[in-house]
Structure formats: structure tokens, C-alpha cells
Amino acid sequence: MRGWLLRLRDLVRLLITGHAGRVWRVVSHRLYSNCSSIGLRRDLTVPFPAPAAKLPIVVRPLIAGDDLTFLDLTAPGLSDDQMFERLGQRRILRSGLETCYVAVTPDGGPYFMEWLVLASANDRVRAFFGNLYPRLRADEALLEGAYTVEAFRGQGIMASAMTQMAARAAEAGVRWVITFVDETYPPAMKASVRAGFQPYVRRVETYRLLRRRVAFIALDRIAS
Ligand SMILES: CC(C)(COP(=O)(O)OP(=O)(O)OC[C@H]1O[C@@H](n2cnc3c(N)ncnc32)[C@H](O)[C@@H]1OP(=O)(O)O)[C@@H](O)C(=O)NCCC(=O)NCCS
């Protein structure tokens, strides 16, 4: 199913499950909004020690049978944001985008999920996300869709997992790993910097009557 159809279906789901407030935020955002994200990147030829999380996690690709009940939409008492985040993760899962990694311990998890996307998936990224990401060059990979299971947030899992995923990208011949974080959401920015990523571009997104424009502005151009 195309990305916009999945989003529409999820909006209906939010509405009928009593999360009309979140629906209104999404709709008003798409009618008129200006927002920006920061793109960060890491040069994998520069060694970076993996920061330890409070849980000794290792990352591996998601496999059939992994317990994803942390994305359950019928869990009691979900807030608007929790429901919205879970729907978002499920949408990327359904898109078929590869490769979803999870962070686990020998006897538990997954505690975290995120996609490591190689240039071979450029067309799929474009089909699902539209023009939200720059087209990846052969030596680039994208980290997208970071999500830490709610009860395990604030334990350094994201930074540790990102560093381990970057090492997987290096094994696949990638030199640069990029990721985008919302400027108004400090946890993802803090974790990305802790994982050795450095800001290099600002993505400016504007919506006018459902039409989105996306522009990428190099941070060195802003500074000069
Ligand atoms: C963004 C996210 C993946 C971070 O995961 P995480 O494993 O908790 O990250 P970290 O443990 O490295 O925490 C990063 C920072 O956020 C803080 N933080 C994150 N979640 C927190 C929580 N629930 N309560 C308190 N602090 C929290 C941490 O304390 C840390 O700040 P510090 O350096 O000042 O201590 C997680 O918050 C999440 O899943 N959010 C919802 C999905 C989302 O927005 N993803 C971002 C896509 S770009």
C-alpha cells in the first residue's frame, strides 16, 4: 500500500480510538506549518568507540518471531503521542523497507528498533517518504525510524545501537551514515551526537494546504 494510504488509514484509526486531538494536530500541520530538522552524519573511516548503554545490548536484524508487543495498539491507556508513535513504527514495518534492526540482550528484548537503509533502497525510500531524504549515494546509508521501548528510554540504548548499526553499514562498504532528527526533540539529537554523528545540514519542511516542500541547506552555508 502506498505511504499516503497507510497514513490515511492510521488517521482514521486514531480517530475511532479516541485520539481526535492527535488527528487535528496532524491535519493542521499539513494545512499550514513550517518546521525543520537537523541532518547529522558520521564518517565511518574515523573510528568511534561505542558508548555503553545501561543494558548490554547487541543489534541484529529483526526476525520473524521477535516480540513486538511494545507496538500493541490495544494496550490500555495509550496517550495520543504513544499511539501516534506506535502507528508510525508499524507503518514503516509494513512498507517493506529494509533493514530493520533491533537491540536485544541474551535473554530479553527487543528494546529498540531502527532501520539501516542502503542506497539500493533509494526508490523504496522515495515511494514511502516522498522527498524527505536526499537520494543516497553508493557510499551512504540512512538511519531512520529510531524507537526505544517506552519503559527503557533514557538508558543510552539509542546511542549504543546507532554505533553498532553504523559498524554494520561499514561492513557493507558504506563510508557515510546519515540521520535526521527533529530540532524540537532533544532525546534523538543527544543520542545521535553521543553516537558520534555531527550536524551537517538543515532540512526545512513547509506544508501549505497539504502540499509539502522540502529544502536542504548545508550548515556551512548558513554559518558563512
Ligand atoms: C528518541 C528515542 C529513540 C531515544 O531513545 P533512548 O534510548 O531513550 O535514548 P537515550 O537513552 O540515549 O536518551 C537520550 C536523551 O534523552 C533523554 N530521555 C529519553 N527518553 C527519556 C525519558 N523517557 N525520560 C527521561 N529522559 C529521557 C535521556 O535522558 C538522554 O538525555 P541525557 O543525555 O541528558 O541523559 C526515544 O525517545 C523514542 O523512542 N522516542 C519516540 C520515537 C522518536 O521520536 N524517535 C525519533 C526519531 S528521529
Ligand as a Chemical Component Dictionary entry (heavy atoms), coordinates in Angstrom:
data_LIG
# 
_chem_comp.id                   LIG 
_chem_comp.type                 NON-POLYMER 
_chem_comp.pdbx_formal_charge   0 
_chem_comp.three_letter_code    LIG 
# 
loop_
_chem_comp_atom.comp_id 
_chem_comp_atom.atom_id 
_chem_comp_atom.alt_atom_id 
_chem_comp_atom.type_symbol 
_chem_comp_atom.charge 
_chem_comp_atom.model_Cartn_x 
_chem_comp_atom.model_Cartn_y 
_chem_comp_atom.model_Cartn_z 
_chem_comp_atom.pdbx_ordinal 
LIG C1  C1  C 0 14.394 9.191  20.567 1  
LIG C2  C2  C 0 14.498 7.890  21.352 2  
LIG C3  C3  C 0 14.675 6.752  20.340 3  
LIG C4  C4  C 0 15.708 7.983  22.286 4  
LIG O1  O1  O 0 15.952 6.693  22.789 5  
LIG P1  P1  P 0 16.709 6.416  24.170 6  
LIG O2  O2  O 0 17.253 5.024  24.058 7  
LIG O3  O3  O 0 15.842 6.728  25.290 8  
LIG O4  O4  O 0 17.893 7.447  24.095 9  
LIG P2  P2  P 0 18.919 7.788  25.253 10 
LIG O5  O5  O 0 18.759 6.875  26.409 11 
LIG O6  O6  O 0 20.275 7.880  24.602 12 
LIG O7  O7  O 0 18.437 9.221  25.713 13 
LIG C5  C5  C 0 18.748 10.390 25.014 14 
LIG C6  C6  C 0 18.456 11.571 25.906 15 
LIG O8  O8  O 0 17.058 11.711 26.094 16 
LIG C7  C7  C 0 16.699 11.567 27.459 17 
LIG N1  N1  N 0 15.473 10.759 27.513 18 
LIG C8  C8  C 0 14.992 9.994  26.542 19 
LIG N2  N2  N 0 13.829 9.438  26.913 20 
LIG C9  C9  C 0 13.599 9.831  28.143 21 
LIG C10 C10 C 0 12.553 9.575  29.057 22 
LIG N3  N3  N 0 11.505 8.817  28.749 23 
LIG N4  N4  N 0 12.644 10.145 30.238 24 
LIG C11 C11 C 0 13.691 10.913 30.536 25 
LIG N5  N5  N 0 14.695 11.196 29.719 26 
LIG C12 C12 C 0 14.647 10.666 28.530 27 
LIG C13 C13 C 0 17.863 10.853 28.068 28 
LIG O9  O9  O 0 17.992 11.063 29.436 29 
LIG C14 C14 C 0 19.024 11.419 27.301 30 
LIG O10 O10 O 0 19.354 12.722 27.750 31 
LIG P3  P3  P 0 20.691 12.990 28.593 32 
LIG O11 O11 O 0 21.809 12.813 27.646 33 
LIG O12 O12 O 0 20.550 14.405 29.032 34 
LIG O13 O13 O 0 20.694 11.990 29.676 35 
LIG C15 C15 C 0 13.222 7.636  22.205 36 
LIG O14 O14 O 0 12.983 8.772  22.991 37 
LIG C16 C16 C 0 11.990 7.300  21.379 38 
LIG O15 O15 O 0 11.781 6.151  21.020 39 
LIG N6  N6  N 0 11.132 8.315  21.054 40 
LIG C17 C17 C 0 9.949  8.102  20.250 41 
LIG C18 C18 C 0 10.266 7.884  18.801 42 
LIG C19 C19 C 0 11.031 9.053  18.224 43 
LIG O16 O16 O 0 10.663 10.196 18.368 44 
LIG N7  N7  N 0 12.126 8.742  17.527 45 
LIG C20 C20 C 0 13.000 9.765  16.967 46 
LIG C21 C21 C 0 13.145 9.601  15.531 47 
LIG S1  S1  S 0 14.373 10.762 14.947 48 
# 
loop_
_chem_comp_bond.comp_id 
_chem_comp_bond.atom_id_1 
_chem_comp_bond.atom_id_2 
_chem_comp_bond.value_order 
_chem_comp_bond.pdbx_ordinal 
LIG C1  C2  SING 1  
LIG C2  C3  SING 2  
LIG C2  C4  SING 3  
LIG C2  C15 SING 4  
LIG C4  O1  SING 5  
LIG O1  P1  SING 6  
LIG P1  O2  DOUB 7  
LIG P1  O3  SING 8  
LIG P1  O4  SING 9  
LIG O4  P2  SING 10 
LIG P2  O5  DOUB 11 
LIG P2  O6  SING 12 
LIG P2  O7  SING 13 
LIG O7  C5  SING 14 
LIG C5  C6  SING 15 
LIG C6  O8  SING 16 
LIG C6  C14 SING 17 
LIG O8  C7  SING 18 
LIG C7  N1  SING 19 
LIG C7  C13 SING 20 
LIG N1  C8  SING 21 
LIG N1  C12 SING 22 
LIG C8  N2  DOUB 23 
LIG N2  C9  SING 24 
LIG C9  C10 SING 25 
LIG C9  C12 DOUB 26 
LIG C10 N3  SING 27 
LIG C10 N4  DOUB 28 
LIG N4  C11 SING 29 
LIG C11 N5  DOUB 30 
LIG N5  C12 SING 31 
LIG C13 O9  SING 32 
LIG C13 C14 SING 33 
LIG C14 O10 SING 34 
LIG O10 P3  SING 35 
LIG P3  O11 DOUB 36 
LIG P3  O12 SING 37 
LIG P3  O13 SING 38 
LIG C15 O14 SING 39 
LIG C15 C16 SING 40 
LIG C16 O15 DOUB 41 
LIG C16 N6  SING 42 
LIG N6  C17 SING 43 
LIG C17 C18 SING 44 
LIG C18 C19 SING 45 
LIG C19 O16 DOUB 46 
LIG C19 N7  SING 47 
LIG N7  C20 SING 48 
LIG C20 C21 SING 49 
LIG C21 S1  SING 50 
# 
